Amino acid sequence: MVALLGFLLAVWLVCVVIGIAVKGLIWLLVVGAILFVATAAVGFVKRKSLGHR
């Protein structure tokens, strides 16, 4: 699960950087933002489920 979160964070970072750097790829910035929200949600759920044990 940690590897999945790390992979999602890496993909998010690459999408955001490319989306900012290239003018016509604003949609990539949006995809990066969506990936960030998804990664944060998965991390929050994982952290919450570990706290109840």
Protein Blocks (a to p, Z undefined) as FASTA:
>chain_A
ZZmmmmmmmmmmmmmmmmmmpmklmmmmmmmmmmmmmmmmmmmmmmmmmmmZZ
